[in-house]
Amino acid sequence: MARKRHLKNAPIKEALIDLRVSGVQELSSLQRCSQQLTTPYDKRLKLHRQEFGFSMNAGNVVSHQAAPSVFGYRVDSDDGTQVVQFRLDGFTFSRLSPYQTWESMRDEARRLWKLYESCASPAMVTRIAVRYINVMQLPLAGRELKEVLTMPPMLPEALPHSIASFLTRIVFADPLVEASVILTQALESPASGQKTSLTIDVDAFKDCERGPADDSIWADLESLRALKNEVFFESITEETARHFE
């Protein structure tokens, strides 16, 4: 594991705070949310979803596809570094590279959440999450994965140990904070002359039932952020961490 500390050049491609809700019915309320945002949030898009279904007809499987429907709005900042989603099922605030600080991200998310709360009037917050997607460009030629990750994928001893790419996904619970984590690690084969791309995606989340104005939501987000940090630094070696100081 690596020692926990602030990494000046942290490899964060996207960081997000996500709040799932119940009780939002009116799409027009979400449109009002998006329209009330001012500079730098000037790029507005509708969010669409499409539903598929299947049925049996004379022993044959028949597929059904509904027309795409709008279920929310996305608004991007002019420079593309900040994105907010106002949806029927919840609210998401994303900070893209270059990442700044947790505090600035949290404060902006809370400001925008208050707008969502006032316009959409959600009944309850049912799930909260903090997710960080880290993408590392590392020179791995001639190195073993155990020099980079604390628990890399393993091949049977009799097989060649040169792994070109991999994808792992582990879901586990932390009873101390009553939360769960989805840890995804992926290695992509580099294009000619480029460094290998290693992704560590940490999604820490907690199911709950809170009023939308409950301050404990934000206290729990702090705990989820601490859990996310612990998982990240436990997953990489000290040598890897030094690349991003």
C-alpha positions as CSV (number, residue, x, y, z in Angstrom):
1,M,0.0,0.0,0.0
2,A,1.0,3.6,-0.4
3,R,1.1,6.2,2.3
4,K,-2.1,8.3,2.4
5,R,-1.4,12.0,1.5
6,H,-2.3,14.7,-1.0
7,L,-1.0,14.0,-4.5
8,K,-0.2,17.3,-6.3
9,N,-0.6,15.6,-9.7
10,A,-3.4,13.1,-8.8
11,P,-4.5,11.1,-11.8
12,I,-8.2,12.0,-11.4
13,K,-10.0,12.0,-14.7
14,E,-13.5,12.5,-13.1
15,A,-14.8,12.9,-9.6
16,L,-18.4,13.0,-8.8
17,I,-21.0,13.3,-6.0
18,D,-24.3,11.5,-6.7
19,L,-27.5,11.7,-4.7
20,R,-30.4,9.4,-5.7
21,V,-33.9,10.5,-4.8
22,S,-37.6,9.5,-4.8
23,G,-40.7,11.6,-5.3
24,V,-39.6,13.8,-8.3
25,Q,-42.4,13.6,-10.9
26,E,-42.3,16.8,-12.9
27,L,-39.8,17.1,-15.8
28,S,-40.7,20.8,-16.0
29,S,-39.2,21.3,-12.5
30,L,-35.8,19.9,-13.7
31,Q,-36.0,22.2,-16.7
32,R,-36.4,25.1,-14.4
33,C,-33.3,24.0,-12.5
34,S,-31.2,24.0,-15.7
35,Q,-32.6,27.4,-16.8
36,Q,-31.7,29.0,-13.4
37,L,-28.0,28.3,-13.8
38,T,-25.9,31.1,-15.0
39,T,-22.3,31.5,-16.2
40,P,-20.2,29.5,-16.3
41,Y,-22.9,26.8,-16.8
42,D,-24.1,27.7,-20.3
43,K,-24.2,24.4,-22.2
44,R,-27.5,22.6,-21.7
45,L,-28.5,19.2,-23.0
46,K,-31.5,16.9,-22.5
47,L,-30.9,13.5,-21.0
48,H,-32.6,10.6,-22.8
49,R,-33.2,7.0,-21.9
50,Q,-34.6,4.2,-24.0
51,E,-36.6,1.2,-22.7
52,F,-36.5,-2.3,-24.2
53,G,-38.7,-5.2,-23.5
54,F,-39.4,-8.8,-24.7
55,S,-42.6,-10.9,-25.0
56,M,-43.5,-14.4,-26.3
57,N,-45.7,-14.8,-29.4
58,A,-46.5,-18.3,-30.6
59,G,-43.2,-19.5,-29.0
60,N,-41.1,-16.8,-30.6
61,V,-39.4,-14.0,-28.6
62,V,-40.5,-10.6,-29.8
63,S,-38.5,-7.5,-28.8
64,H,-40.1,-4.1,-28.1
65,Q,-38.4,-0.8,-28.2
66,A,-40.0,2.4,-26.8
67,A,-39.2,5.8,-28.2
68,P,-36.5,7.6,-26.3
69,S,-37.8,9.7,-23.4
70,V,-36.3,12.7,-21.6
71,F,-35.6,12.0,-17.9
72,G,-33.5,15.0,-17.0
73,Y,-31.1,17.8,-18.0
74,R,-27.4,18.1,-18.1
75,V,-25.6,21.5,-17.9
76,D,-21.8,21.8,-18.6
77,S,-19.5,24.7,-17.7
78,D,-18.0,26.6,-20.6
79,D,-14.6,25.0,-20.1
80,G,-16.0,21.5,-19.7
81,T,-14.5,20.9,-16.3
82,Q,-17.8,20.9,-14.3
83,V,-21.1,19.0,-15.2
84,V,-24.3,18.9,-13.3
85,Q,-27.2,16.5,-13.9
86,F,-30.8,17.2,-12.8
87,R,-32.7,13.9,-13.2
88,L,-36.0,12.4,-12.1
89,D,-34.1,9.8,-10.1
90,G,-31.4,12.1,-8.7
91,F,-28.6,14.7,-8.9
92,T,-25.0,14.3,-9.9
93,F,-22.2,16.8,-9.9
94,S,-19.0,16.0,-11.7
95,R,-15.6,17.6,-11.7
96,L,-13.4,16.6,-14.6
97,S,-9.6,17.1,-15.1
98,P,-7.9,19.2,-14.0
99,Y,-9.1,18.3,-10.5
100,Q,-8.9,21.0,-7.8
101,T,-9.8,20.0,-4.3
102,W,-12.5,18.0,-2.5
103,E,-13.6,21.1,-0.6
104,S,-14.3,23.1,-3.8
105,M,-16.1,20.2,-5.4
106,R,-18.2,19.5,-2.3
107,D,-19.2,23.1,-1.9
108,E,-20.2,23.6,-5.5
109,A,-22.2,20.3,-5.4
110,R,-24.0,21.5,-2.2
111,R,-24.8,24.8,-3.8
112,L,-26.3,23.1,-6.9
113,W,-28.1,20.5,-4.8
114,K,-30.0,23.3,-3.0
115,L,-31.2,24.5,-6.4
116,Y,-32.3,21.0,-7.3
117,E,-34.0,20.6,-3.9
118,S,-35.9,23.9,-4.3
119,C,-37.0,23.3,-7.9
120,A,-37.7,19.5,-7.9
121,S,-38.8,19.0,-4.3
122,P,-37.6,15.4,-3.8
123,A,-39.3,13.5,-1.1
124,M,-36.3,11.5,0.1
125,V,-32.6,10.9,-0.6
126,T,-32.3,7.1,-1.0
127,R,-28.6,6.7,-2.0
128,I,-25.5,8.8,-1.7
129,A,-22.2,8.2,-3.4
130,V,-18.7,9.5,-4.0
131,R,-16.9,8.2,-7.0
132,Y,-13.4,8.9,-8.3
133,I,-12.1,7.6,-11.7
134,N,-8.3,7.6,-11.8
135,V,-6.5,7.1,-15.1
136,M,-2.7,6.6,-14.8
137,Q,-0.3,6.7,-17.8
138,L,2.6,4.6,-16.6
139,P,5.7,3.2,-18.2
140,L,5.1,-0.5,-17.5
141,A,7.5,-2.1,-20.0
142,G,9.7,-4.6,-18.3
143,R,7.9,-4.2,-14.9
144,E,5.6,-6.6,-13.1
145,L,2.1,-5.5,-12.1
146,K,2.9,-6.2,-8.5
147,E,5.2,-3.2,-8.6
148,V,2.2,-1.0,-9.4
149,L,-0.8,-2.6,-7.7
150,T,-0.9,-4.2,-4.3
151,M,-3.3,-6.9,-5.6
152,P,-2.9,-7.3,-9.3
153,P,-4.7,-10.2,-11.2
154,M,-2.8,-13.4,-11.1
155,L,-2.3,-16.1,-13.7
156,P,-1.6,-19.8,-12.9
157,E,2.1,-20.4,-12.4
158,A,2.4,-22.6,-15.5
159,L,1.2,-19.9,-17.8
160,P,3.1,-16.9,-19.2
161,H,2.9,-13.9,-16.9
162,S,2.9,-11.1,-19.5
163,I,-0.6,-9.6,-19.1
164,A,-1.6,-7.4,-22.0
165,S,-4.9,-6.1,-20.5
166,F,-7.4,-6.9,-17.8
167,L,-10.6,-5.8,-16.1
168,T,-11.5,-6.6,-12.5
169,R,-14.6,-5.6,-10.5
170,I,-14.9,-6.2,-6.8
171,V,-17.9,-5.2,-4.6
172,F,-17.4,-5.2,-0.8
173,A,-19.0,-3.7,2.3
174,D,-17.4,-1.7,5.1
175,P,-19.5,-2.3,8.2
176,L,-17.8,0.5,10.2
177,V,-19.3,3.2,8.0
178,E,-22.3,1.1,6.8
179,A,-21.2,1.6,3.2
180,S,-20.2,-0.4,0.1
181,V,-17.5,0.0,-2.5
182,I,-17.2,-1.0,-6.1
183,L,-13.6,-1.2,-7.0
184,T,-12.9,-1.5,-10.7
185,Q,-9.3,-1.9,-12.1
186,A,-8.5,-2.0,-15.8
187,L,-5.4,-2.2,-17.9
188,E,-5.5,-1.2,-21.6
189,S,-2.9,-2.2,-24.1
190,P,-1.1,1.0,-25.3
191,A,-0.9,2.1,-28.8
192,S,2.5,2.0,-30.4
193,G,4.9,4.3,-28.6
194,Q,2.5,5.3,-25.9
195,K,2.4,4.5,-22.1
196,T,0.1,1.9,-20.7
197,S,-3.2,3.2,-19.3
198,L,-4.3,1.9,-15.9
199,T,-7.7,2.8,-14.5
200,I,-8.6,2.6,-10.8
201,D,-12.3,3.5,-10.4
202,V,-13.5,3.7,-6.7
203,D,-17.3,4.1,-6.2
204,A,-18.2,4.4,-2.5
205,F,-21.9,4.5,-1.8
206,K,-24.5,4.1,0.9
207,D,-28.2,3.4,0.8
208,C,-30.3,5.6,3.1
209,E,-33.6,7.3,3.7
210,R,-33.0,11.0,4.5
211,G,-34.9,14.2,4.0
212,P,-33.3,16.3,1.3
213,A,-32.3,19.0,3.7
214,D,-30.7,16.6,6.3
215,D,-27.1,17.8,7.0
216,S,-26.1,14.2,7.8
217,I,-26.1,13.6,4.0
218,W,-23.0,15.8,3.8
219,A,-21.4,14.3,6.9
220,D,-21.8,10.8,5.3
221,L,-20.3,12.1,2.0
222,E,-17.2,13.1,4.0
223,S,-17.0,9.5,5.4
224,L,-17.4,8.1,1.9
225,R,-14.6,10.3,0.6
226,A,-12.4,9.0,3.4
227,L,-13.3,5.4,2.5
228,K,-12.6,6.1,-1.1
229,N,-9.1,7.5,-0.2
230,E,-8.4,4.4,1.9
231,V,-9.3,2.1,-0.9
232,F,-7.3,4.0,-3.5
233,F,-4.1,4.1,-1.5
234,E,-4.4,0.5,-0.3
235,S,-4.7,-0.5,-4.0
236,I,-1.5,1.1,-5.2
237,T,2.2,0.8,-4.2
238,E,4.3,3.6,-2.8
239,E,6.3,3.6,-6.0
240,T,3.1,4.3,-8.0
241,A,2.0,7.1,-5.7
242,R,5.4,8.8,-6.1
243,H,4.7,9.3,-9.9
244,F,1.9,11.7,-9.0
245,E,3.5,13.9,-6.2
